[in-house]
């Protein structure tokens, strides 16, 4: 089957079977897809937190717009971004890049100087918006990989970022939560979205050609 077949299959699952777990093998593949996603300047300015602990999920339920999904899914993936760009983080990433590519340290200094100047001249809030966009790209890759594996998912913006940050102590890691992805096995009797047609704009409406 093609990727498009898998994407036509997927939908945002609205109810999971709490008695069933996604295999670690499939979870690892979904994580790897997110890790391999492209990011601006290759900085990968976010981290992926993987929650399987029922105890932690229960602590997050109060702030979830769909508490049943939070409680009953197999895993919650939390995409959390850096608070802001910093010269140190940029240097660390490019030091690793030159090392792994067997290049002289400082090989990309003229480029990193430019991006440091850009981020230093912008507010932390504006930079965090840019960081969040990188995380959303990674979530897209994770959703596509899950679809290929026929693993049920639901991307979620409906949650309390403050509560997630507090429970996971993200501030200590220099991170703030951006978006969630529920991963699990759908409960066909309660997943009201499953039988509904996938609705998207027609291609001729969606695509504007020049």
N, C-alpha and C positions, 0 to 999 in steps of 0.2 A: 504494500500500500504506500501511496505517496504521502508527503508531509501534509498536503492539502486535504487528503482524506482524513488524516488524524485530526487536523484542525476543525474540520467539519463535524467530527465526532464529539469533540470536547464541548463542555458547557460549564458554567459556574454552578457547581453542585451546591444545593441548599440544605442537604441533610446527609450525614454520614452514619455508617454502621459502626458503633463504638466497639463492637466485639471483634472487628477485623482490623488487622494491621497491614501496612504496606511493607514489603520486604526491604531489608537493609540494602540489598543490591540495587533495587530501584530508587530508593532514596539517595544512594550514593551517585547514581547516574544523573538524577535531577540536580543535585548539588554541583556536580561537575559541569553540567551545562551552564549553570549560573556563573561558575568560576571562569569559564572560557568566554563569556560574553565580552564584546568590545566595550571599552570605556574611553572617554575623552583623554587624549595624551597617554593612554595606557596606565592611568594612575590607580584604577580600581579603588575609588575612595569610599568604599562601603564594606561591610562584613555581613555574613549570613549566619544567623543564629538558628539552630535546629532544636526545636522543643518537642520531646517525646514524653517527658515527665507529666503524668496526669496531675500531680500536685501543683506544678507550675501553671498548667493550663487552667486549673480551677481558680488560681489567683488572678488570672487574666480575664476570666469570664465576665466579671462585673463591668468591664469597660468595652466589651464587644457588642456591636450592634446585632450580630447573630450569635448569641451565646451558645446555642446548641452546636453550631459548627466548631466553635472554639473548643468546646468540651468533648465532642464526640469524634473529631477527626483523629487520624493516626499521628500526624506530625503537624506542627505549626512552623513554618519558615518565616523568620523575621529578617527583613532586609533593613539594615541600620547603617546610616552614613556618618562619616566624619562630621564633627561640629562645623569645621571650616577647613579650607586648604591651609597648609603651612609650608614654609620653606623646608623645614626638617623632613616632613612626610614626602615632599616631592623629591628631595635629595635621596632619601632612603629607597624610594621606588626606582630611581634611575641608577643608583649604585648597584642595586640588585640586577637591573637590566644589563648594565655593562658587564657585570661579573658573569652572568649566565650566558651572555653572547660573546664572552672572551674578548671584550673591547677595553681600551684604556679608560680608566676612571676619569670622568669629566668630559668624555666624548660628546655628550649632549648638552654641555653647559650653556652654549649659546641659546639653545631652545628652552632649557629649563629657566634661564634668566628671564626670557620673554613671558613664559606662563606665570612665573612668580610675580612679575610686575603687574600682569593682568589681575590676578587674584588679590594681590595686596592693595590694589586700587578699588576693589569692590567690597561691599559690606559682607559680613559673615552670613547674613540672611540670603543675600543674592548668591553667594557661593554655595550655600546649602541647597538652594533650589537647583543649582547645576549638579551638585552631588546626587540629589534625589533622582534627577533624570537618568543618571547612569545606573542607579539601582533598578529603575523601571525597565531599562533595556535587559538587565540580567534576569529580572522576573519573567519577561517575555520568553527568553531562552528556556528558563525552567518550565514554564507552562507548556511550551512546544515539546520539550523532552518528555514531560509527563504524558502528554497526549499520545506521543509515539509509543509509549509503554502501556497505554490504556490505563493510566493511573488517574483517578478522579481528583480534581482540584477546584479551588475557588480562590481567586485573588481577592484581597479584602483591604479597603481603606477605612472601613467602618470599625474603628477601635480607638481606645484612648491611648494616644502616644505617651502621655504623661504616666499612665499606669504601667504600660509596657516598659518604659524607660526605668521606672522605679523598681519594678519587680526583678528585672534582669540586670539592674545596676549598670545601665549602659553609660551613664555619665562617667563612671570610673574608668571606662574603656575609651572615652573620648568619642562616644557614638550617640546618635539619636535615631529612634525608630522611624521608618519611612512608610513601609507597606508590608502587609502579611500575605502569606499564601497558605491556605489550608490544604493539606494533602491527606487523602484517605480512601476509603471504599464507600461509594454512595449507597445509601439506603433507598432502594427503588420505590418503596411504599410511601416514603415521606419526601423524597426529592421531587418537589412539584415542578421544577424546571425541566426535568428530563424529557417528558413527552412533548414539550413545546418546540415549535419550529425555530430554527436559528434565524434571527432577523438581522439583516445587514442591508445597508444601502446597495442598490444595484451598481454594478461596475461602471456603467455609463454615467451614473450620478456621482459615484465616489471618486472617479478619476477625472481630473481636469487636464486635458492635453494642450500643448502649445506647439 
